[in-house]
Amino acid sequence: MTTQAREPEMGLTFEKVWAMFQETDKQIKEIAQRQKETDRQQKETDQQIKEIAQRQKETDRQQKETDRQIKETNKQIGSLGNRFGELAEH
C-alpha cells in the first residue's frame, strides 16, 4: 500500500474566508449600483408623472373653457331663434 501524504482538510481557511468577504463585497457593490439605477429611474418616473399631471390639468382647463364656449354659443343661437320668431310675428 502506498500512502500519500495529504494535507488534512481544513474547514475554513483564511484564504477561503477572505475570498468570501471579497465576493460579498463585490455583491454589495453590484446591489448598490443597481439601487442607484433604480433611484435614477424612479426620479425620471416621478418627473414624468408630474408632467402628465400638469398636462391633464391643462387639458381639463381647456375642456372647461370649451364647454363654456359651447353653452354660450347655444345660448346665442337660441336667442337668435327667438328673434326670428319675433320677426315672423311682426
Secondary structure as GFF3:
##gff-version 3
##sequence-region A 1 90
A	DSSP	alpha_helix	14	89	.	.	.	ID=ss1
###
